[in-house]
């Protein structure tokens, strides 16, 4: 009989503790969603949808689902880091993926491609603060380049 009362007492105590936890702030409420405007202006970088941006070099073309830079890509990017006249320029590196891939995968692939180009430019001497990347997947403006490319825009 004592075991029963002891077990019952422990059960009631545990239940009251757990029910009081639900009244703590933040445990039951969902965090407010922060709105992020991925295609709008941000920290001084112009959106590629504005149409005013001009490519700083020819588009880097990728094959398949690769995101590794080739020697051709490096040769295309090298002048951006080597030219002393561009030391103050800011760049927006936009990645695009082919249609037909799952949407999340396409966005991640295009972002990885843009990040690979960014990393190469950083290793070549371009300040990281002057570079911004965006992965569009296969969603982009009507005036955007074709799929499977990364375009580096000068701002």
C-alpha positions in Angstrom: 0.0 0.0 0.0 2.8 2.4 0.8 4.4 1.7 -2.5 1.2 2.6 -4.2 1.0 6.0 -2.4 4.7 6.6 -3.1 4.3 5.9 -6.8 1.2 8.0 -7.0 2.9 10.9 -5.2 5.8 10.8 -7.6 3.5 10.7 -10.5 1.5 13.7 -9.3 4.7 15.7 -8.6 6.1 14.9 -12.0 2.8 15.9 -13.7 2.7 19.2 -11.9 6.3 20.0 -12.8 5.8 19.2 -16.4 2.6 21.2 -16.7 4.3 24.2 -15.1 7.0 24.0 -17.8 4.4 24.7 -20.5 3.8 28.2 -19.0 7.4 29.2 -19.4 7.8 31.9 -22.1 9.0 30.7 -25.5 8.5 27.0 -25.0 5.1 26.8 -26.6 5.2 29.7 -28.9 6.6 29.6 -32.4 9.4 32.1 -33.1 8.4 34.9 -35.4 9.5 34.3 -38.9 12.0 36.8 -40.2 11.3 38.1 -43.6 14.4 37.9 -45.9 14.3 39.5 -49.3 16.8 37.4 -51.2 16.3 39.2 -54.5 16.2 42.8 -53.2 19.0 45.2 -52.5 21.0 44.3 -49.4 23.9 46.0 -47.7 24.9 48.1 -50.7 24.7 45.2 -53.2 22.3 45.7 -56.1 19.9 42.9 -57.0 20.7 41.2 -60.4 17.0 41.6 -61.1 17.4 45.3 -61.4 18.9 44.8 -64.9 21.6 47.5 -64.3 24.3 45.1 -63.5 26.9 44.1 -66.1 28.9 40.9 -66.0 32.5 41.4 -64.9 33.7 38.4 -66.9 32.3 35.8 -69.1 29.9 33.4 -67.5 31.4 30.3 -65.9 29.8 27.3 -67.5 29.3 24.0 -65.5 28.4 20.6 -66.7 26.0 18.2 -64.9 25.7 18.8 -61.2 29.3 19.7 -60.6 30.3 22.7 -58.5 34.1 22.4 -58.7 36.0 25.1 -60.5 38.0 24.0 -63.5 41.2 25.6 -64.9 39.0 27.5 -67.4 37.0 29.0 -64.6 40.1 30.1 -62.8 41.5 31.8 -65.9 38.2 33.6 -66.3 38.2 34.8 -62.7 41.9 35.7 -62.4 41.7 39.2 -64.0 39.1 40.3 -61.4 41.7 39.8 -58.7 44.8 40.9 -60.7 43.5 44.3 -62.0 44.5 47.1 -59.6 41.8 49.3 -61.1 39.2 47.0 -59.6 40.5 47.0 -56.1 37.4 48.9 -54.8 34.8 47.1 -57.0 32.1 45.0 -55.3 30.9 41.8 -56.9 27.7 39.9 -56.8 28.3 36.2 -57.7 25.0 34.6 -59.0 24.7 30.9 -59.5 22.1 29.2 -61.7 21.1 25.6 -62.1 19.3 23.7 -64.8 15.6 23.1 -64.7 14.4 19.5 -64.0 16.2 19.2 -60.7 14.3 19.3 -57.4 13.9 23.0 -56.4 15.9 22.7 -53.1 18.7 20.8 -54.7 18.9 23.3 -57.6 19.1 26.3 -55.2 21.8 24.5 -53.1 23.8 23.6 -56.2 23.7 27.1 -57.6 24.7 28.5 -54.2 27.6 26.0 -54.0 28.8 27.0 -57.5 28.7 30.7 -56.5 30.5 30.0 -53.2 33.2 28.1 -55.1 33.8 31.2 -57.3 33.8 33.4 -54.3 36.3 31.3 -52.5 38.7 31.3 -55.4 38.5 35.1 -55.6 39.2 35.4 -51.9 42.2 33.1 -52.3 43.3 35.3 -55.2 43.4 38.4 -53.0 39.9 39.9 -53.3 38.5 41.1 -49.9 35.6 38.9 -48.7 33.6 41.9 -47.7 33.4 43.0 -51.4 31.8 39.7 -52.5 28.2 38.5 -52.2 26.8 35.2 -53.4 23.3 34.2 -54.3 22.0 30.9 -55.7 18.9 31.2 -57.8 18.5 27.5 -58.7 16.4 27.6 -61.9 14.2 30.5 -60.6 15.4 33.8 -62.0 14.4 36.9 -63.9 13.4 36.7 -67.6 16.6 38.5 -68.5 18.8 36.1 -66.6 21.4 33.9 -68.3 20.8 30.2 -69.1 21.2 27.3 -66.7 24.4 25.7 -65.4 26.3 29.0 -65.1 27.8 31.4 -62.5 27.8 35.0 -63.5 30.0 37.5 -61.6 28.4 41.0 -61.7 30.4 44.2 -61.1 28.6 46.7 -58.9 
